[in-house]
Structure formats: structure tokens, C-alpha cells
Amino acid sequence: MRHFYSRWPRLFEVSRVVLVASLMFVIFQLPAHAQGKERPVKPPTLYRTIQVDGLSIFYREAGPKDAPMLLLLHGLPSSSRMFEPLFTQLTDHYHLVAPDYPGFGHSDWPDPKKFAYTFDHIAETMNRFTEALGLSRYTLYMQDYGGPVGFRLALAHPDRVEALIVQNAVAHNEGLGAIWKTHRAFWADRSANESALRANLLSLATTRTRHVGSDPNVELYAPDLWTDEFAFLSQPGQVGIQSDLFYDYRTNVDSYPKWQAWMHERRPRLLVIWGKYDPSFDLSEPEAYHRDVPNAEVHILTQDTSLLIPTQMKLRRL
């Protein structure tokens, strides 16, 4: 069970997200705000909280209120902090909002005995969060856990979705790599596998692997990324929260056909950005998105984000 929880590396770590900004402006061609105007002072990032269903939900917000809206949904076991570099790149022309889910970051961490840590419940809370802020139209940026949360939002309110940006978030069963054999064993028999899961979740080595993955260029990764995350996971109550959500991940797999059918039918504007060195998610997954949405922009990246890996998919070099 050594690699039971060693997934979700930040292979396209948002600290190196300048390429995403380029893709959005140059390739994905989201409508920009005030293209011809110079903004002498960059809009600041604001750090706010709002009450949603009796919970204090923390979020980062920046950019002009009348600009195109990006709703950024983070992965595990991260928080909206992962999007800070994006905020520095895009706030001149876009309105960005990035919340922390309940149990993550600076949002409330209710006791699992009183709050069901399921993806359905997290998505419901995020839906009420968007309504509390009056967000009626947005592009969803979905990383890892942001995929299950975001697809639930999209299916519940398709009229609100301007476009999708996917960063290493799976929506097809074949996208789950070989490592998921042990994960599936946990879903089949939680009690028999719980202790191994928790021990690995709290391992510093596993936390590091989530960031570095199989990338040979480990010197490009700041150790602060995984030491900060490990400190977060070591807080009281975190292992129970993350274990509950990981067990519920099986419901995402069951939902994949619905998400695929929605994409095939709706053909949303879709940008897929995929880190090559992810040991958990198979490299067939980006092409699976391309099958669902033939006009999707799909890019597979090495850690050196100046490189695009040649594939049979529709790619456009910068």
C-alpha cells in the first residue's frame, strides 16, 4: 500500500502558470476586458469570507467586477492558494474568484460527524457560494478535485457556464492509472484499508510525490510546496476529512458517463492543460476529452512549460 495516496502531483504547478495565462489570451481566446486601456495600477487580490449554510467560506477575489468571470476550483489537498500566481497574471482583464472548500484552507472545517464530506455536498456548498456572490456566468477552471466539483456545478446549471478549463482532472475511467487498483480496493472495503490509507496520507514522502511526480527535474520544485501542504494535512481532523472525501471519490467514477454525455451534447468551449509527469492519471485522458469535444484545445506539458508534447490530438504550438 506504499503508493496508496500518492496522487495529484502539481505537475503543472500553478507557481509556473504563466503558460496558462498565455493559453487563455492567445489560444482559448476568452473575451478580455478593456483590451485597449492601460491600467496603471494592478488590481489587488482581496482575501474574503462569506457565510454559506452556516459555514465561513474563504475566497480570493481580484479583477474588475464587469470583466469576464473565472471561477477557480482547487484540488487536493490544496486550497485557493494554488491560484495565487494566476491572479498576478490575469487580474488586469478578468474577474477571478477562488474559494476554499469546507475542510480546506481557510474555510471552516466542520466535524465529519456533523458535515458530510462528499462531492455532492461540496458542490452544493459551492453552488450556494456562487449564488451568494451573485455569480451568474463564469468560466470554470477545474484542477483535480475541482473536476468533480465543477462538473456537478455545470450539470446543475449549464446556462451559467461560459467555458471549461481542465488541469489534470479526470472525467473518464481509463484516465485513472494503474495506481488506482489500490484506491479501488479502499472503495470496495474501507474498513480493511483505512489504516493504510491514513498512514500514507500523513507521509511527508507521499506529500512530496504529489508535487514532483515522476519529473526528473526535481530542482524546479520549491520544497515549500509540500512542506506547507504536509503541515496542513497534519492539523487535527484533516485525516478524517480527507479520508471521507477520498472514499466518496468512487461516486465520481460512477458519474463519468453523465459528464461525458453532457460534454458531447453541449460541446462547451474546452481547454485541457495536462502535466506529463502525473503518475496517477493516464496520458490517454486528454485525448478522451478531445473525443467528447472535438474542438477542444488540448495541451500536454512537461515541467519545462515551453515544451508541448507531440500527440495525435489537436494541438497548437505557442
KOLVEX-524470 format. One record per residue (C-alpha): x, y, z. Coordinates in pm, 1 decimal, always signed. Example, Ala and Ser with C-alpha at 12.3 -4.5 7.8 and 13.67 -1.06 7.14 Angstrom:
residues 2
{east +1230.0&north -450.0&up +780.0}
{east +1367.0&north -106.0&up +714.0}
//
This chain:
residues 318
{east +0.0&north +0.0&up +0.0}
{east +308.1&north +222.6&up -26.6}
{east +161.5&north +439.7&up -302.7}
{east -196.7&north +433.7&up -180.2}
{east -235.4&north +808.9&up -169.2}
{east +48.2&north +929.3&up -390.8}
{east -163.1&north +1105.8&up -649.9}
{east -248.1&north +1460.2&up -762.1}
{east +107.1&north +1589.5&up -811.2}
{east +115.9&north +1956.5&up -901.5}
{east +283.5&north +1868.4&up -1231.1}
{east +170.9&north +2183.5&up -1395.4}
{east +217.2&north +2363.8&up -1062.0}
{east +32.9&north +2692.0&up -1065.2}
{east +350.6&north +2860.7&up -948.5}
{east +458.6&north +2811.0&up -1309.7}
{east +125.1&north +2905.0&up -1456.9}
{east +238.4&north +3182.0&up -1689.9}
{east +165.6&north +2945.5&up -1978.1}
{east -197.5&north +2917.7&up -1872.9}
{east -233.0&north +3292.7&up -1899.0}
{east -82.1&north +3278.9&up -2246.8}
{east -312.1&north +2996.6&up -2347.7}
{east -619.8&north +3181.0&up -2229.9}
{east -530.3&north +3502.2&up -2407.2}
{east -371.2&north +3363.1&up -2725.1}
{east -529.9&north +3022.9&up -2781.3}
{east -850.9&north +2985.4&up -2586.2}
{east -944.2&north +3342.2&up -2669.2}
{east -1165.5&north +3416.5&up -2373.0}
{east -1309.8&north +3765.9&up -2412.5}
{east -1075.1&north +4011.7&up -2248.0}
{east -1179.2&north +4322.5&up -2059.0}
{east -1086.3&north +4670.5&up -2170.1}
{east -834.2&north +4548.0&up -2424.4}
{east -735.1&north +4893.5&up -2541.1}
{east -696.8&north +5051.3&up -2198.3}
{east -388.4&north +5081.3&up -1985.5}
{east -434.7&north +5007.6&up -1616.3}
{east -163.6&north +5195.3&up -1424.8}
{east -223.0&north +5004.8&up -1100.5}
{east -277.0&north +4630.0&up -1097.4}
{east -598.0&north +4540.1&up -910.5}
{east -516.0&north +4391.6&up -568.5}
{east -615.5&north +4045.0&up -456.6}
{east -873.0&north +4056.6&up -178.0}
{east -898.2&north +3783.7&up +87.7}
{east -1257.9&north +3748.2&up +200.0}
{east -1503.9&north +3525.2&up +379.4}
{east -1876.3&north +3478.4&up +333.7}
{east -2133.9&north +3278.1&up +528.3}
{east -2277.1&north +2985.7&up +330.2}
{east -2510.8&north +2738.0&up +500.4}
{east -2373.9&north +2840.5&up +838.3}
{east -2011.8&north +2794.6&up +729.6}
{east -1744.3&north +3057.8&up +686.6}
{east -1615.9&north +3012.4&up +329.8}
{east -1287.2&north +3181.3&up +248.1}
{east -1214.7&north +3303.2&up -103.1}
{east -969.4&north +3510.3&up -303.8}
{east -1106.5&north +3769.7&up -541.6}
{east -944.2&north +4009.0&up -784.9}
{east -1003.8&north +4191.5&up -1109.3}
{east -1274.6&north +4422.3&up -1245.9}
{east -1627.3&north +4325.0&up -1147.1}
{east -1753.3&north +4383.4&up -1500.8}
{east -1482.1&north +4165.7&up -1660.8}
{east -1527.9&north +3802.9&up -1778.6}
{east -1555.6&north +3575.8&up -1475.9}
{east -1321.3&north +3286.8&up -1388.3}
{east -1429.4&north +3056.9&up -1103.9}
{east -1122.1&north +2859.8&up -996.4}
{east -1176.7&north +2525.7&up -819.0}
{east -874.5&north +2377.8&up -644.7}
{east -752.3&north +2022.1&up -598.1}
{east -648.6&north +1801.0&up -307.1}
{east -516.4&north +1866.1&up -53.1}
{east -457.3&north +2219.0&up -168.4}
{east -664.0&north +2535.0&up -141.8}
{east -723.0&north +2854.8&up -335.6}
{east -363.9&north +2943.1&up -252.0}
{east -252.7&north +2736.9&up -552.2}
{east -404.5&north +3000.2&up -781.6}
{east -211.4&north +3298.4&up -646.4}
{east +26.8&north +3308.5&up -948.6}
{east -271.5&north +3308.6&up -1184.5}
{east -413.1&north +3607.3&up -1002.2}
{east -93.7&north +3803.2&up -1067.4}
{east -123.8&north +3727.4&up -1441.4}
{east -491.4&north +3779.7&up -1514.1}
{east -640.6&north +4039.7&up -1284.4}
{east -599.4&north +4322.1&up -1536.6}
{east -856.5&north +4170.5&up -1769.1}
{east -1056.5&north +3908.7&up -1576.9}
{east -1262.2&north +3884.6&up -1261.1}
{east -1121.1&north +3590.4&up -1062.4}
{east -1282.5&north +3416.0&up -766.7}
{east -1118.4&north +3116.0&up -598.4}
{east -1289.0&north +2963.6&up -290.1}
{east -1160.4&north +2712.7&up -36.0}
{east -1395.0&north +2416.1&up +2.8}
{east -1526.1&north +2329.2&up +350.2}
{east -1249.1&north +2134.0&up +522.1}
{east -976.6&north +2305.0&up +317.3}
{east -755.3&north +2609.6&up +354.0}
{east -907.4&north +2897.3&up +549.5}
{east -1271.7&north +2788.4&up +522.3}
{east -1442.4&north +2622.5&up +818.8}
{east -1356.0&north +2260.1&up +890.1}
{east -1679.9&north +2118.9&up +1033.2}
{east -1666.1&north +1787.4&up +1215.4}
{east -1729.5&north +1493.9&up +974.4}
{east -1994.4&north +1372.8&up +1221.0}
{east -2189.7&north +1691.8&up +1153.6}
{east -2095.9&north +1764.4&up +791.8}
{east -2098.6&north +1502.4&up +516.5}
{east -1772.1&north +1528.2&up +324.8}
{east -1897.9&north +1412.8&up -12.9}
{east -1852.6&north +1566.6&up -355.1}
{east -2226.6&north +1617.3&up -385.7}
{east -2225.4&north +1816.1&up -63.2}
{east -1913.5&north +2016.9&up -151.0}
{east -2066.8&north +2102.8&up -489.4}
{east -2392.0&north +2209.7&up -321.7}
{east -2196.3&north +2440.9&up -91.8}
{east -2000.6&north +2584.3&up -384.6}
{east -2323.1&north +2637.8&up -577.5}
{east -2468.6&north +2835.8&up -286.4}
{east -2137.6&north +3021.1&up -262.7}
{east -2169.3&north +3136.0&up -625.5}
{east -2528.8&north +3240.7&up -565.2}
{east -2433.1&north +3431.4&up -250.2}
{east -2178.4&north +3626.8&up -456.9}
{east -2421.1&north +3673.4&up -745.9}
{east -2204.5&north +3484.4&up -996.8}
{east -2443.0&north +3408.8&up -1281.2}
{east -2196.8&north +3346.1&up -1565.4}
{east -1842.7&north +3209.5&up -1542.2}
{east -1566.9&north +3000.6&up -1693.0}
{east -1482.6&north +2704.1&up -1468.8}
{east -1114.2&north +2635.0&up -1405.2}
{east -1101.2&north +2282.3&up -1261.0}
{east -789.9&north +2119.0&up -1112.1}
{east -806.4&north +1765.3&up -968.1}
{east -1092.1&north +1773.5&up -712.4}
{east -1209.2&north +2082.5&up -894.5}
{east -1323.3&north +1849.2&up -1175.2}
{east -1582.3&north +1657.8&up -971.2}
{east -1698.8&north +1979.5&up -807.7}
{east -1705.5&north +2174.3&up -1132.4}
{east -1884.4&north +1913.2&up -1340.5}
{east -2156.3&north +1892.9&up -1077.0}
{east -2196.4&north +2270.6&up -1099.4}
{east -2202.3&north +2256.8&up -1479.6}
{east -2467.4&north +1985.6&up -1498.2}
{east -2682.8&north +2155.4&up -1236.9}
{east -2664.6&north +2498.0&up -1406.4}
{east -2534.7&north +2463.9&up -1764.2}
{east -2661.8&north +2811.5&up -1851.2}
{east -2403.9&north +2963.6&up -1617.7}
{east -2101.4&north +2802.1&up -1786.7}
{east -1914.3&north +3016.2&up -2037.7}
{east -1632.1&north +2763.1&up -2088.4}
{east -1424.0&north +2492.9&up -1914.1}
{east -1052.8&north +2485.9&up -1836.5}
{east -931.5&north +2145.4&up -1713.9}
{east -593.7&north +2094.9&up -1544.3}
{east -525.2&north +1728.4&up -1460.6}
{east -882.8&north +1647.4&up -1361.4}
{east -1025.9&north +1314.5&up -1477.4}
{east -1367.7&north +1251.8&up -1631.9}
{east -1306.7&north +906.8&up -1787.9}
{east -1244.6&north +574.1&up -1617.3}
{east -948.3&north +494.5&up -1842.8}
{east -781.9&north +812.4&up -1718.3}
{east -725.7&north +655.5&up -1377.6}
{east -381.3&north +494.4&up -1390.1}
{east -259.8&north +161.6&up -1258.5}
{east -210.4&north +308.5&up -912.9}
{east -587.7&north +320.0&up -879.3}
{east -607.9&north -55.9&up -826.0}
{east -527.5&north +1.7&up -459.7}
{east -759.3&north +300.7&up -448.6}
{east -1044.8&north +85.3&up -577.4}
{east -967.6&north -170.5&up -308.1}
{east -1027.5&north +102.3&up -49.8}
{east -1365.1&north +179.2&up -206.2}
{east -1459.1&north -190.2&up -205.5}
{east -1361.1&north -246.3&up +160.2}
{east -1298.8&north +71.0&up +352.5}
{east -1250.0&north -84.8&up +694.4}
{east -980.3&north -324.2&up +572.5}
{east -780.9&north -47.9&up +400.7}
{east -845.3&north +261.6&up +611.8}
{east -534.0&north +242.1&up +829.5}
{east -300.2&north +206.6&up +530.7}
{east -468.3&north +498.7&up +358.0}
{east -434.1&north +725.3&up +659.7}
{east -70.2&north +630.4&up +722.1}
{east +21.0&north +712.8&up +364.2}
{east -183.6&north +1032.5&up +360.6}
{east +22.2&north +1165.0&up +651.9}
{east +355.1&north +1069.6&up +494.3}
{east +586.8&north +1357.4&up +403.8}
{east +734.3&north +1146.4&up +123.1}
{east +390.9&north +1093.2&up -31.1}
{east +309.5&north +1462.6&up +1.6}
{east +629.0&north +1541.9&up -189.0}
{east +538.3&north +1291.6&up -459.2}
{east +208.9&north +1469.3&up -518.6}
{east +409.8&north +1770.8&up -632.0}
{east +712.5&north +1620.4&up -802.2}
{east +553.8&north +1311.0&up -956.4}
{east +794.5&north +1139.0&up -1195.6}
{east +953.9&north +1462.0&up -1316.7}
{east +1333.2&north +1412.6&up -1336.4}
{east +1389.1&north +1786.8&up -1289.7}
{east +1314.8&north +1794.6&up -918.2}
{east +1527.5&north +2105.7&up -867.7}
{east +1249.0&north +2307.3&up -1033.1}
{east +1014.4&north +2245.1&up -738.3}
{east +1026.9&north +2458.2&up -424.8}
{east +1022.3&north +2235.8&up -112.9}
{east +785.0&north +2484.7&up +48.0}
{east +511.6&north +2341.6&up -174.3}
{east +499.4&north +2006.2&up +1.7}
{east +620.3&north +2108.1&up +348.5}
{east +338.5&north +2363.8&up +372.2}
{east +90.2&north +2108.0&up +245.9}
{east +216.3&north +1846.9&up +491.9}
{east +169.6&north +2093.8&up +777.9}
{east -188.7&north +2146.7&up +658.9}
{east -258.0&north +1771.8&up +648.2}
{east -112.3&north +1725.6&up +994.6}
{east -374.4&north +1952.1&up +1154.1}
{east -626.9&north +1780.0&up +1384.5}
{east -923.7&north +1643.7&up +1193.5}
{east -770.1&north +1663.6&up +847.9}
{east -703.0&north +1294.2&up +802.4}
{east -1067.2&north +1209.4&up +872.4}
{east -1195.0&north +1478.3&up +636.7}
{east -966.0&north +1375.3&up +351.9}
{east -1032.3&north +1005.8&up +407.9}
{east -1408.0&north +1061.4&up +381.8}
{east -1370.7&north +1255.9&up +58.9}
{east -1134.2&north +1001.4&up -87.4}
{east -1381.8&north +724.6&up -10.6}
{east -1655.7&north +925.5&up -180.6}
{east -1439.9&north +963.5&up -491.7}
{east -1597.9&north +640.4&up -615.1}
{east -1915.2&north +841.1&up -683.5}
{east -1720.1&north +1049.4&up -933.3}
{east -1628.0&north +737.9&up -1129.9}
{east -1995.2&north +642.3&up -1138.0}
{east -2075.5&north +990.9&up -1268.9}
{east -1819.5&north +993.1&up -1551.5}
{east -2069.1&north +875.1&up -1818.0}
{east -2302.8&north +1163.8&up -1728.7}
{east -2022.7&north +1418.3&up -1754.7}
{east -1908.7&north +1275.0&up -2086.8}
{east -2262.2&north +1279.3&up -2227.4}
{east -2302.6&north +1641.4&up -2115.5}
{east -1980.4&north +1745.1&up -2290.2}
{east -2069.1&north +1551.2&up -2604.4}
{east -2413.4&north +1710.3&up -2619.0}
{east -2326.7&north +2065.8&up -2513.7}
{east -1983.4&north +2090.9&up -2682.3}
{east -1862.7&north +2358.5&up -2439.4}
{east -1556.3&north +2564.7&up -2515.2}
{east -1288.2&north +2349.1&up -2355.7}
{east -919.5&north +2398.2&up -2282.1}
{east -732.6&north +2095.3&up -2139.8}
{east -387.4&north +2152.2&up -1989.0}
{east -218.9&north +1828.3&up -1881.0}
{east +102.5&north +1764.5&up -1686.2}
{east +304.4&north +1483.6&up -1842.3}
{east +461.0&north +1352.8&up -1521.4}
{east +145.1&north +1264.5&up -1331.2}
{east +188.6&north +900.5&up -1214.4}
{east -178.0&north +863.6&up -1124.1}
{east -361.2&north +987.5&up -1430.0}
{east -306.3&north +819.4&up -1763.1}
{east -191.8&north +1024.4&up -2060.5}
{east -487.2&north +889.2&up -2256.8}
{east -716.4&north +1118.1&up -2055.5}
{east -654.9&north +1439.6&up -2253.4}
{east -742.0&north +1262.4&up -2577.0}
{east -1059.1&north +1129.3&up -2413.8}
{east -1166.2&north +1488.8&up -2354.7}
{east -1089.3&north +1560.8&up -2717.8}
{east -1322.6&north +1279.7&up -2824.1}
{east -1601.4&north +1431.8&up -2616.8}
{east -1540.5&north +1782.1&up -2750.1}
{east -1365.1&north +1763.1&up -3091.0}
{east -1299.2&north +2137.4&up -3099.0}
{east -1125.4&north +2133.3&up -2761.0}
{east -779.6&north +2283.3&up -2723.3}
{east -560.9&north +2013.5&up -2564.1}
{east -204.1&north +2064.9&up -2445.2}
{east +29.1&north +1818.5&up -2272.2}
{east +307.6&north +1993.0&up -2085.1}
{east +640.7&north +1897.2&up -1940.2}
{east +765.6&north +2079.0&up -1633.6}
{east +953.6&north +2298.1&up -1878.2}
{east +636.9&north +2473.9&up -1983.5}
{east +796.2&north +2597.0&up -2304.4}
{east +753.4&north +2242.9&up -2441.6}
{east +444.5&north +2077.6&up -2583.7}
{east +448.5&north +1700.1&up -2630.1}
{east +351.1&north +1595.9&up -2987.2}
{east +33.6&north +1385.6&up -2995.2}
{east -241.4&north +1297.9&up -3238.2}
{east -469.1&north +1547.8&up -3066.6}
{east -549.7&north +1895.0&up -3187.1}
{east -252.9&north +2094.3&up -3058.9}
{east -134.9&north +2443.5&up -3138.1}
{east +218.2&north +2548.0&up -3058.4}
{east +280.2&north +2880.6&up -2888.3}
//
